Structure formats: C-alpha cells, structure tokens
Amino acid sequence: MFKLACKDLGADCDFEAQGATKEEAMEMMMKHATEAHPEKMEEMKDMPEAEVSAMMMGKMQEMA
C-alpha cells in the first residue's frame, strides 16, 4: 500500500490518498485535488505532466 498526503504537497488539508499501487494513490490524489483544491490545480496547469508526476512520486510513502 502507498499513501500520498495533501500536507506533503504543501496544502493545508488532512486528506491522504491511499492505493495498492503508486499509480492508484496518485490517481486518487489528482481526483481529490481537482475537486477540493482547484486553485492549486490552476497554479500547476502549466507544469509538464512528467514534472507533476515526479513531484508526487517523490512524496509518496510506502505503508507497512
């Protein structure tokens, strides 16, 4: 299992996306961010997708 927290990405939010794979956790985070943090998504719209993915993967934590 993997998790990615909004706080790890700089947001003042307690949401944590969890998934069996890194990709699943990232997909859940993107869905949440789009719905709950549209302003952050707007700030990131000009970033290359690979850069956004790398940033999120770098913050991803493997759960025991």
C-alpha positions as a Markdown table, in Angstrom:
| # | Residue | x | y | z |
|---|---|---|---|---|
| 1 | Met | 0.0 | 0.0 | 0.0 |
| 2 | Phe | 1.1 | 3.5 | -0.8 |
| 3 | Lys | -0.1 | 6.9 | 0.5 |
| 4 | Leu | 0.2 | 10.5 | -0.5 |
| 5 | Ala | -0.9 | 13.3 | 1.8 |
| 6 | Cys | -2.1 | 16.8 | 0.8 |
| 7 | Lys | 0.1 | 18.2 | 3.5 |
| 8 | Asp | 3.2 | 16.5 | 1.9 |
| 9 | Leu | 2.3 | 18.5 | -1.2 |
| 10 | Gly | 2.0 | 21.8 | 0.6 |
| 11 | Ala | -1.7 | 22.0 | 1.1 |
| 12 | Asp | -3.4 | 22.8 | 4.5 |
| 13 | Cys | -5.6 | 19.7 | 4.2 |
| 14 | Asp | -5.8 | 16.4 | 6.1 |
| 15 | Phe | -6.7 | 14.2 | 3.0 |
| 16 | Glu | -4.5 | 11.2 | 2.4 |
| 17 | Ala | -4.8 | 9.2 | -0.8 |
| 18 | Gln | -4.1 | 5.5 | -0.4 |
| 19 | Gly | -3.8 | 2.8 | -3.0 |
| 20 | Ala | -2.4 | -0.6 | -3.7 |
| 21 | Thr | 0.0 | 0.9 | -6.2 |
| 22 | Lys | 1.7 | 4.3 | -6.5 |
| 23 | Glu | -0.4 | 5.0 | -9.6 |
| 24 | Glu | -3.6 | 4.3 | -7.8 |
| 25 | Ala | -2.7 | 6.6 | -4.9 |
| 26 | Met | -1.7 | 9.3 | -7.4 |
| 27 | Glu | -5.0 | 8.9 | -9.3 |
| 28 | Met | -6.9 | 9.3 | -6.1 |
| 29 | Met | -4.9 | 12.4 | -5.1 |
| 30 | Met | -5.5 | 14.0 | -8.5 |
| 31 | Lys | -9.2 | 13.4 | -8.2 |
| 32 | His | -9.3 | 14.9 | -4.7 |
| 33 | Ala | -7.1 | 17.9 | -5.7 |
| 34 | Thr | -9.2 | 18.7 | -8.7 |
| 35 | Glu | -12.4 | 18.7 | -6.6 |
| 36 | Ala | -11.0 | 20.2 | -3.3 |
| 37 | His | -8.2 | 22.4 | -4.5 |
| 38 | Pro | -9.0 | 23.9 | -7.9 |
| 39 | Glu | -6.7 | 26.9 | -7.1 |
| 40 | Lys | -3.7 | 24.6 | -6.7 |
| 41 | Met | -4.5 | 22.8 | -9.9 |
| 42 | Glu | -4.7 | 26.1 | -11.7 |
| 43 | Glu | -1.3 | 27.0 | -10.4 |
| 44 | Met | 0.1 | 23.7 | -11.7 |
| 45 | Lys | -1.6 | 23.7 | -15.1 |
| 46 | Asp | 1.5 | 25.0 | -17.0 |
| 47 | Met | 3.8 | 22.4 | -15.4 |
| 48 | Pro | 4.7 | 19.5 | -17.6 |
| 49 | Glu | 2.8 | 16.4 | -16.6 |
| 50 | Ala | 6.1 | 14.5 | -16.1 |
| 51 | Glu | 7.2 | 17.1 | -13.6 |
| 52 | Val | 3.9 | 16.9 | -11.6 |
| 53 | Ser | 4.1 | 13.1 | -11.6 |
| 54 | Ala | 7.7 | 13.1 | -10.4 |
| 55 | Met | 6.9 | 15.6 | -7.6 |
| 56 | Met | 4.1 | 13.4 | -6.4 |
| 57 | Met | 6.1 | 10.2 | -6.7 |
| 58 | Gly | 8.9 | 11.8 | -4.7 |
| 59 | Lys | 6.4 | 12.5 | -1.8 |
| 60 | Met | 4.8 | 9.0 | -2.0 |
| 61 | Gln | 5.2 | 6.8 | 1.1 |
| 62 | Glu | 5.0 | 3.1 | 1.3 |
| 63 | Met | 2.8 | 1.8 | 4.1 |
| 64 | Ala | 3.9 | -1.2 | 6.2 |
